[in-house]
Amino acid sequence: MTTPDAVPPPAPGPVPGPSGAPGVAPTTAAPGAPSPRPGAPALALQGMWRRFGDKVAVAGIDLTIPSGSFYGLVGPNGAGKTTSLSMATGLLRPDAGTVLVHGVDLWANPVEVKRMLGVLPDGVRLFDRLTGAQLVTYAGLLQGLDRATVAARTDDLLAAVGLSDDRDTLVVDYSAGMTKKVALACALVHAPRVLVLDEPFEAVDPVSAANIREILHQYVAGGGTVVVSSHVMDLVQRMCDHVAVIAEGHVLAAGTVDEVRAGRSLEERFVELVGGRITGEGLAWLRTSSD
């Protein structure tokens, strides 16, 4: 695909180890995954455009995510984060632009490149008439892993995310937080090189969130790359080493967390870049009276 000059074109019709502790490097990927190009970034979005009807959701985004980084993507509601991540992982075809995963063109080699990706989309339905164990097993088999490997990894992953006791419960009966955790296990089962997570901590309790963060940090330490979107600035500041601020389909700032926050908190810098702060003027009627 080619990058437009000024305006978008018209819209077309590591998995845990045997002990249950996280930390296995993402080097045992599913069969058929292409070889990454040495020195290439983990993920590169080049001139990405996407519109829905008259609305331009993503307007020429360029973003380079270094290999081995823990990269945060932040922005207000409707900023284009989910659309960008969907295009970056092959869930949504862009109107224009290129996606490179470790130097390999996603849309030229979609099946092969997707083997390098683990994806936790926001709001995507799961096969919820399967049990938790069956769902993770199914995800592993779809990636071409043999049954013995899938069985071992399923046990490890369910233990790591705290779902061992609920492995035989139907996913439809899981809480929202449990559903997030089993979806993360599905994204990890084939030991991808790049893990893309859209709002992974939403509806997850603090203890489970801490466990998930530990799994992700160990995954990055083992050579993997994590891309995570979140609305919680403090969490991104503490968890990530790189961050990009997106608003109205544009990248407003990108780099290391320290570079982007420029000596302030990430939240303060975010508000400065995005704007839109609204005061409570006109709501005097909400004030209580001592009379």
C-alpha positions as CSV (number, residue, x, y, z in Angstrom):
1,M,0.0,0.0,0.0
2,T,1.2,3.6,-0.6
3,T,1.1,6.5,1.8
4,P,-1.1,9.4,0.9
5,D,0.4,12.9,0.6
6,A,-2.2,14.9,2.4
7,V,-5.6,13.3,2.7
8,P,-6.6,9.7,3.1
9,P,-7.9,7.9,0.1
10,P,-11.7,7.2,-0.1
11,A,-12.8,4.3,2.0
12,P,-13.2,1.0,0.0
13,G,-16.5,-0.8,-0.3
14,P,6.8,-16.0,27.2
15,V,4.9,-18.3,28.4
16,P,5.2,-19.5,32.1
17,G,7.7,-22.3,32.8
18,P,6.8,-25.7,34.1
19,S,6.7,-24.5,37.7
20,G,4.0,-22.0,36.9
21,A,6.4,-19.0,37.2
22,P,6.6,-16.7,34.2
23,G,9.8,-16.1,32.3
24,V,10.2,-18.4,29.3
25,A,11.7,-16.4,26.4
26,P,9.5,-16.2,23.3
27,T,12.0,-18.3,21.3
28,T,9.8,-21.4,20.8
29,A,7.3,-19.8,18.5
30,A,4.6,-21.7,16.6
31,P,5.7,-23.6,13.5
32,G,5.8,-21.6,10.3
33,A,6.6,-18.3,11.8
34,P,8.9,-16.3,9.5
35,S,12.4,-15.3,10.6
36,P,12.7,-11.7,11.9
37,R,15.1,-9.4,10.1
38,P,18.1,-8.7,12.3
39,G,18.0,-5.2,13.7
40,A,14.5,-4.5,12.6
41,P,12.0,-2.9,15.1
42,A,9.4,-5.2,16.6
43,L,6.6,-3.2,15.0
44,A,6.6,-0.4,12.5
45,L,3.5,1.5,11.3
46,Q,4.2,3.6,8.3
47,G,1.6,6.1,6.9
48,M,-1.4,4.3,8.4
49,W,-4.8,5.7,7.4
50,R,-8.3,4.5,8.2
51,R,-11.7,6.1,7.8
52,F,-15.2,4.9,8.7
53,G,-17.6,6.6,6.4
54,D,-16.9,10.4,6.8
55,K,-14.9,10.0,10.0
56,V,-11.1,9.7,9.8
57,A,-10.1,7.5,12.7
58,V,-6.4,7.2,11.9
59,A,-4.7,10.0,9.9
60,G,-1.3,9.0,8.7
61,I,0.2,7.5,11.8
62,D,3.9,6.6,11.8
63,L,5.1,4.7,14.8
64,T,8.3,2.6,15.5
65,I,8.3,0.2,18.4
66,P,11.8,-1.1,19.3
67,S,12.4,-4.8,19.8
68,G,12.4,-5.7,23.5
69,S,10.5,-2.7,24.6
70,F,7.5,-2.4,26.9
71,Y,5.5,0.2,24.9
72,G,2.5,2.1,26.1
73,L,-0.1,3.6,23.9
74,V,-2.2,6.3,25.5
75,G,-4.9,8.7,24.3
76,P,-8.4,9.9,25.0
77,N,-11.5,8.0,24.0
78,G,-11.9,8.0,20.3
79,A,-8.3,8.8,19.7
80,G,-7.7,6.0,17.3
81,K,-5.8,3.6,19.6
82,T,-7.9,0.5,19.1
83,T,-8.1,1.2,15.3
84,S,-4.3,1.5,15.1
85,L,-3.8,-1.7,17.1
86,S,-6.3,-3.6,15.0
87,M,-4.5,-2.6,11.8
88,A,-1.2,-3.4,13.4
89,T,-2.2,-7.0,14.1
90,G,-4.2,-7.8,11.0
91,L,-7.7,-7.5,12.5
92,L,-8.5,-4.5,10.3
93,R,-7.2,-3.7,6.9
94,P,-5.9,-0.1,6.6
95,D,-7.0,2.2,3.8
96,A,-3.3,3.0,3.2
97,G,0.0,2.3,4.9
98,T,2.3,-0.5,5.8
99,V,2.7,-2.7,8.9
100,L,6.1,-4.4,9.4
101,V,6.5,-7.0,12.2
102,H,10.2,-7.5,12.8
103,G,10.8,-6.2,9.3
104,V,8.3,-8.5,7.6
105,D,5.3,-7.0,5.8
106,L,2.1,-8.1,7.6
107,W,-0.3,-7.7,4.7
108,A,2.0,-9.3,2.2
109,N,2.5,-12.3,4.5
110,P,-0.5,-12.3,6.8
111,V,-0.6,-15.9,7.9
112,E,3.1,-16.2,8.5
113,V,3.5,-12.8,10.3
114,K,0.5,-13.4,12.6
115,R,2.4,-16.4,14.1
116,M,4.8,-13.8,15.5
117,L,1.9,-11.9,17.2
118,G,-0.1,-12.5,20.3
119,V,-3.2,-10.3,20.5
120,L,-5.6,-9.4,23.2
121,P,-8.2,-7.2,21.5
122,D,-10.7,-5.1,23.5
123,G,-14.3,-6.3,23.4
124,V,-13.8,-9.2,20.9
125,R,-16.0,-12.2,21.6
126,L,-14.5,-15.5,22.6
127,F,-15.7,-19.0,22.1
128,D,-17.4,-18.8,25.5
129,R,-19.1,-22.2,25.3
130,L,-15.7,-23.8,25.8
131,T,-14.2,-24.2,29.3
132,G,-11.1,-22.1,30.1
133,A,-8.8,-25.0,29.5
134,Q,-10.5,-25.9,26.2
135,L,-10.3,-22.3,24.9
136,V,-6.5,-22.1,25.6
137,T,-6.0,-25.5,24.1
138,Y,-7.9,-24.5,21.0
139,A,-5.9,-21.4,20.6
140,G,-2.6,-23.4,20.8
141,L,-3.8,-26.0,18.3
142,L,-4.8,-23.3,15.8
143,Q,-1.3,-22.0,16.0
144,G,0.0,-25.4,15.0
145,L,1.5,-26.6,18.3
146,D,1.4,-30.3,19.1
147,R,-1.1,-31.6,21.7
148,A,1.6,-32.4,24.3
149,T,3.1,-28.9,24.1
150,V,-0.4,-27.3,24.2
151,A,-1.4,-29.3,27.3
152,A,1.7,-28.4,29.2
153,R,1.5,-24.7,28.3
154,T,-2.2,-24.6,29.1
155,D,-1.6,-25.8,32.6
156,D,1.3,-23.3,33.1
157,L,-0.7,-20.4,31.8
158,L,-3.9,-21.0,33.7
159,A,-1.8,-21.4,36.9
160,A,0.1,-18.1,36.1
161,V,-3.1,-16.1,35.6
162,G,-4.9,-17.7,38.6
163,L,-7.5,-19.7,36.7
164,S,-6.4,-23.3,37.6
165,D,-9.4,-23.8,39.9
166,D,-11.7,-22.5,37.1
167,R,-10.1,-24.4,34.2
168,D,-13.3,-26.6,33.7
169,T,-15.7,-23.7,34.0
170,L,-17.4,-22.4,30.8
171,V,-16.0,-19.1,29.7
172,V,-19.5,-17.7,29.5
173,D,-19.7,-18.1,33.3
174,Y,-16.4,-16.2,33.9
175,S,-16.4,-12.7,35.3
176,A,-15.2,-9.8,33.1
177,G,-11.8,-10.0,34.8
178,M,-11.5,-13.8,34.4
179,T,-12.4,-13.4,30.7
180,K,-9.5,-10.9,30.3
181,K,-7.1,-13.4,31.9
182,V,-8.1,-16.4,29.8
183,A,-7.8,-14.2,26.7
184,L,-4.3,-13.2,27.7
185,A,-3.5,-16.9,28.1
186,C,-4.7,-17.5,24.6
187,A,-2.5,-14.7,23.3
188,L,0.6,-16.2,25.0
189,V,0.2,-19.9,24.3
190,H,2.2,-19.9,21.1
191,A,5.1,-17.9,22.6
192,P,4.8,-14.9,20.2
193,R,7.6,-12.4,19.6
194,V,5.3,-9.4,19.9
195,L,2.4,-9.2,22.3
196,V,-0.3,-6.5,21.6
197,L,-2.8,-5.9,24.4
198,D,-5.7,-3.5,24.2
199,E,-6.8,-2.4,27.7
200,P,-5.6,-5.6,29.4
201,F,-6.2,-4.4,33.0
202,E,-9.7,-3.3,32.6
203,A,-12.0,-5.1,35.1
204,V,-9.0,-7.0,36.5
205,D,-8.6,-7.0,40.3
206,P,-5.4,-5.5,41.8
207,V,-3.8,-8.8,42.7
208,S,-4.4,-10.3,39.3
209,A,-3.2,-7.1,37.7
210,A,0.1,-7.3,39.6
211,N,0.5,-11.0,38.6
212,I,-0.1,-10.1,34.9
213,R,2.4,-7.2,35.1
214,E,5.0,-9.6,36.4
215,I,4.3,-12.1,33.6
216,L,4.7,-9.3,31.0
217,H,7.9,-7.9,32.5
218,Q,9.4,-11.4,32.5
219,Y,8.3,-11.9,28.9
220,V,10.1,-8.6,27.9
221,A,13.2,-9.7,29.9
222,G,13.2,-12.9,27.9
223,G,13.3,-11.0,24.6
224,G,9.7,-10.3,23.8
225,T,8.0,-7.0,23.0
226,V,4.8,-5.8,24.6
227,V,2.5,-3.1,23.2
228,V,-0.2,-2.1,25.6
229,S,-3.0,0.5,25.5
230,S,-4.3,2.0,28.7
231,H,-6.1,5.0,30.1
232,V,-4.3,4.7,33.5
233,M,-1.3,7.1,33.1
234,D,0.3,6.2,36.4
235,L,0.2,2.5,35.4
236,V,1.8,3.2,32.0
237,Q,4.5,5.5,33.6
238,R,5.5,2.7,36.1
239,M,5.2,-0.2,33.8
240,C,6.4,0.9,30.3
241,D,9.8,2.1,29.1
242,H,8.4,3.8,25.9
243,V,5.1,5.6,25.3
244,A,3.2,7.2,22.5
245,V,0.4,9.8,22.9
246,I,-2.3,9.6,20.3
247,A,-5.2,12.0,19.7
248,E,-7.6,12.5,16.8
249,G,-5.8,9.9,14.8
250,H,-2.3,11.5,15.1
251,V,0.8,10.7,17.2
252,L,1.4,13.8,19.3
253,A,4.5,12.5,21.1
254,A,6.5,9.3,21.1
255,G,9.7,8.1,22.7
256,T,11.0,6.9,26.0
257,V,8.7,7.6,29.0
258,D,11.1,10.2,30.3
259,E,11.4,11.9,26.9
260,V,7.6,12.2,26.5
261,R,6.8,13.3,30.0
262,A,9.6,16.0,29.9
263,G,10.2,16.3,33.6
264,R,6.5,16.2,34.6
265,S,4.2,13.3,35.4
266,L,2.9,11.5,32.4
267,E,-0.7,12.5,33.2
268,E,0.3,16.2,33.3
269,R,2.1,15.9,30.0
270,F,-0.8,14.0,28.5
271,V,-3.3,16.7,29.5
272,E,-1.0,19.4,28.1
273,L,-0.7,17.6,24.7
274,V,-4.3,16.5,24.3
275,G,-6.1,19.4,25.9
276,G,-9.8,19.4,26.4
277,R,-9.7,20.0,30.2
278,I,-13.2,21.1,31.3
279,T,-13.9,22.9,34.6
280,G,-17.0,22.5,36.7
281,E,-18.4,25.9,36.0
282,G,-22.1,26.0,35.6
283,L,-22.7,23.3,38.1
284,A,-23.3,25.5,41.1
285,W,-26.5,23.7,41.7
286,L,-24.5,20.6,42.7
287,R,-23.1,22.3,45.8
288,T,-24.7,21.4,49.0
289,S,-26.0,24.1,51.4
290,S,-25.5,24.3,55.1
291,D,-28.9,25.9,55.5
